[in-house]
Structure formats: C-alpha cells, structure tokens
C-alpha cells in the first residue's frame, strides 16, 4: 500500500459533544489564519452541517433510501450506513489524498455516535490508509458530561478505548466550555494534574475503582486537554496551536 503524507485530524466524541460545530468554527478560524483546509463529513445520517464539506459521505450513501429499502429502524440504519462506507473506501481515500496533499490539514467530522466510527471496520480501514505520524484523533470531552469527577474519568476511559482501538495519537478537547463557569473549567483542568482530592469524595467501590482509573491515566503520561467553545471562539487559538505543533512544527498558519 502506498502512503501519502496528508495531515488528518479526526474529531471524535459522544453524541452531542459538539464535533460538527467545532469543525465549523475551526474552518473559519484556520482560514482566517491563512491555512488551507480540506473538510470531510463521514456522518451519513446528519441532516444539516454548518460548514462547506469538500468530501461528503452523503454523496455516496442515501440514509433515507436505506431506511425505506431495508425497513430499518434508526439504530439499524446507522450501523448499515456506516458499514456501507467500506464500499466507497477507495474513492474516499483517493479524494482525501488528492485534496489533502495541497492542504495544511484535513478535518474529518465523524458520526455522532462514537461507536459507529471507532468500532466499525470501515472506519478502521479509512484511518489505516494513512500513516500514523500524520494522523491525529481529537476526542471531545463534552463539558456537560465531565463536570463531575465520575463523568470526567468515564469519558477518559472512553477516549482511551478509542485510542487503543484505532491505534492513533490523541489529544483531548473539552468542548462547549461556554456552558460552564470559569471556575468549573479550571477545576476540570486541575483534575488533569491531580484528580485524587475529588476522587476522595466518592464512596465505596466507586472510590476504589476511580483511584485505580486515575492511576492508569497518570501512568499514561500527559495528554493535552484543551478547553474550547465553538460559540464564543475561546480556546480555538490553543487548539490551533496544538494542531500546528503536531503537523507543521508550529508554523504561522495556526498561531
């Protein structure tokens, strides 16, 4: 297999974590900074996207037709549509290569349900079409889910599971921070350094499990957690700088 040097960032996260809105905000922000982008939508069931997609899986798969033809419910249709992506992998990969070679970065919007991207074979084939040193996962930590220590650790576990499944480098992005007060954002960021004071407030087996989980993350080393609001634009500079460090050694397009 021939690998092409295309810088790809897949935005992954739980349903409602704000992937699509972040893609839209990043598209506007990075273009203002002079970056050349390719935007890919891999969600076959999305009704509306607030950005201009250069590659759109909906051009290949008609979700509503799939529902009608096979008499599928919503969940079954989502799985079937995601699996059908495998039929178009070569076309998608070739389009990403063609457009991505002339772009600073390719931003990929993944299906709303994280399991449809992380645990279906079609997605594995797409992500493994490109070398890992030019590919990045940005896992979104929904601020509504991580505002307490149990939720924070649970989403960490999910992000780690996705990282293991896809075997790709990862960064963590705390999305929708405009829904939190500044001190809440600071508290979550503090858990990155020391979650144990918050864990000590738990009881019984939950506390024991949380302590062991916290130790796992500590042993894994430092993974950036970048607080971002797509609505206000706060934190887009930090996320852009991280992408720059990953893909272009900090060149001016993302500063």
C-alpha positions in Angstrom: 0.0 0.0 0.0 1.3 3.5 -0.9 1.0 6.0 1.9 0.5 9.7 1.2 1.6 12.5 3.5 -1.7 14.0 4.3 -2.3 15.7 7.7 -5.6 14.4 9.1 -7.4 15.2 12.3 -10.4 13.1 13.1 -12.9 14.8 15.5 -14.4 12.0 17.7 -16.7 12.1 20.7 -20.0 11.1 22.2 -23.3 12.2 20.6 -23.9 15.9 21.2 -20.4 16.7 22.2 -20.1 19.4 19.5 -18.0 17.8 16.8 -19.8 19.4 13.9 -19.9 22.9 15.4 -16.2 22.7 16.3 -15.4 21.7 12.7 -17.3 24.8 11.5 -15.6 27.1 14.0 -12.2 25.7 13.2 -12.8 26.0 9.5 -13.5 29.7 9.9 -10.6 30.3 12.4 -7.9 28.5 10.4 -8.9 30.1 7.1 -8.5 33.5 8.8 -5.0 32.4 9.8 -4.2 31.5 6.3 -4.4 27.8 6.5 -5.5 25.7 3.5 -8.1 23.1 4.6 -10.0 20.1 3.4 -13.2 19.3 5.3 -14.7 15.8 5.3 -18.1 14.7 6.6 -18.2 11.0 7.4 -21.7 11.1 9.1 -24.2 9.6 6.6 -27.2 10.4 8.7 -26.6 14.1 9.5 -29.3 16.4 8.3 -27.5 19.7 8.3 -23.9 20.7 8.5 -22.9 24.3 9.2 -19.8 24.1 7.0 -18.8 23.5 3.4 -17.7 19.9 3.1 -15.2 19.2 0.4 -15.9 15.4 0.7 -19.3 14.3 1.9 -20.2 10.7 2.6 -23.8 11.6 1.8 -22.9 11.9 -1.8 -22.3 8.1 -1.7 -24.9 6.9 0.8 -28.5 7.9 0.9 -29.6 7.3 4.5 -33.3 7.8 4.0 -33.3 5.4 1.0 -31.5 2.9 3.1 -34.2 3.1 5.8 -37.0 2.7 3.3 -35.4 0.0 1.2 -34.5 -2.3 4.1 -37.2 -1.3 6.5 -34.6 -0.5 9.2 -35.0 1.4 12.5 -32.8 4.3 13.3 -30.1 2.3 15.0 -30.0 -0.5 12.4 -29.9 2.1 9.6 -27.0 3.9 11.3 -25.0 0.7 11.5 -25.8 -0.3 8.0 -24.9 3.1 6.6 -21.6 3.1 8.5 -20.7 -0.3 7.2 -21.6 0.7 3.7 -18.8 3.3 3.9 -16.5 0.3 3.2 -17.8 0.1 -0.3 -16.5 3.6 -1.0 -13.2 3.5 0.9 -11.1 3.7 -2.2 -13.0 6.7 -3.5 -12.9 8.5 -0.2 -9.2 7.8 0.3 -8.3 9.0 -3.2 -10.3 12.2 -2.7 -8.6 12.8 0.6 -5.2 12.2 -0.9 -6.0 14.5 -3.9 -7.3 17.4 -1.9 -5.2 16.8 1.3 -1.9 16.9 -0.5 -2.5 20.6 -1.2 -3.9 21.4 2.2 -2.3 22.1 5.5 -4.8 19.9 7.3 -7.8 17.6 6.7 -10.5 17.9 9.3 -12.8 14.9 9.5 -16.3 15.1 11.1 -17.2 11.6 12.3 -20.6 10.1 13.0 -22.5 11.4 16.1 -22.3 8.1 17.9 -18.7 7.4 18.7 -19.1 3.7 18.5 -20.1 3.9 14.8 -16.7 5.4 14.0 -14.4 3.7 16.5 -15.7 0.2 16.4 -16.8 -0.5 12.8 -14.3 -2.0 10.4 -14.9 0.6 7.7 -13.5 3.4 9.9 -10.5 1.2 10.8 -9.8 0.8 7.1 -10.0 4.5 6.4 -7.8 5.6 9.3 -5.2 2.9 8.5 -5.0 4.2 4.9 -2.7 7.0 6.2 0.5 6.9 8.3 0.0 7.4 12.0 2.7 10.2 12.1 0.4 12.4 10.0 -2.9 11.4 11.7 -4.4 12.6 14.9 -7.6 12.0 16.9 -9.2 14.9 18.7 -11.5 13.4 21.3 -14.2 15.8 22.6 -14.9 15.8 26.3 -18.5 17.2 26.4 -18.4 19.7 29.3 -21.9 18.5 30.3 -20.5 15.1 30.9 -17.2 15.9 32.6 -18.3 18.5 35.1 -18.0 15.9 37.9 -15.1 13.6 38.6 -17.1 10.4 37.8 -18.1 11.7 34.4 -14.6 13.0 33.8 -13.0 9.6 34.5 -15.6 7.8 32.4 -15.0 9.9 29.3 -11.3 9.5 29.8 -11.8 5.7 29.8 -13.9 6.0 26.6 -11.2 8.2 24.9 -8.6 5.7 25.9 -10.6 2.8 24.5 -11.0 4.7 21.2 -7.3 5.4 21.1 -6.4 1.8 21.6 -9.0 0.6 19.0 -7.7 3.0 16.3 -4.0 2.9 17.4 -3.6 6.6 16.7 -2.1 9.5 18.7 -4.7 11.6 20.5 -5.5 14.9 22.1 -8.4 15.7 24.4 -10.6 18.7 23.7 -13.1 19.9 26.3 -16.0 21.2 24.2 -18.8 23.7 24.9 -17.0 25.4 27.8 -19.4 28.3 27.4 -21.9 26.1 29.3 -19.6 26.1 32.4 -18.5 28.9 34.7 -14.8 29.7 34.6 -14.1 28.1 38.0 -15.7 24.9 36.8 -13.4 24.8 33.7 -10.4 25.5 36.0 -11.5 22.7 38.3 -11.7 20.1 35.5 -8.3 21.3 34.2 -6.9 20.8 37.7 -8.1 17.2 37.7 -5.6 16.7 34.9 -2.8 17.2 37.3 -4.4 15.8 40.5 -7.8 14.1 40.4 -7.3 12.4 43.8 -8.8 15.1 46.0 -12.0 14.9 44.0 -11.9 11.1 43.9 -11.6 11.0 47.7 -15.1 12.5 47.9 -16.5 9.3 46.3 -17.6 6.3 48.4 -17.1 2.6 48.4 -16.2 0.7 45.3 -16.8 3.8 43.2 -13.9 5.4 45.0 -11.6 2.4 44.7 -12.3 2.0 41.0 -11.8 5.7 40.4 -8.5 5.6 42.3 -7.2 2.8 40.0 -8.5 4.6 37.0 -6.8 7.8 37.9 -3.5 5.9 38.4 -3.9 4.4 34.8 -4.2 7.9 33.3 -1.2 9.1 35.4 0.9 6.2 34.1 -0.1 7.0 30.5 1.6 10.4 30.7 0.4 13.9 29.8 -2.2 14.2 27.1 -3.3 17.8 26.4 -6.8 18.8 27.5 -7.8 21.9 25.5 -10.9 23.9 26.6 -12.8 25.2 23.7 -16.0 27.0 22.9 -17.3 26.8 19.4 -19.9 29.5 20.2 -17.5 32.2 21.6 -14.3 31.0 19.9 -12.5 30.8 23.2 -9.7 28.3 23.0 -9.6 27.9 19.3 -6.1 29.5 19.4 -4.9 26.8 21.8 -6.4 24.0 19.7 -5.0 25.6 16.5 -1.5 25.8 18.1 -1.7 22.2 19.1 -2.6 21.2 15.6 0.3 23.3 14.3 2.8 21.6 16.7 1.5 18.2 15.5 1.5 18.8 11.8 3.7 21.8 10.9 6.2 22.4 13.7 4.4 25.5 14.9 4.4 27.4 11.6 2.5 30.7 11.4 -0.8 29.4 9.9 -2.0 28.3 13.4 -0.6 31.0 15.7 
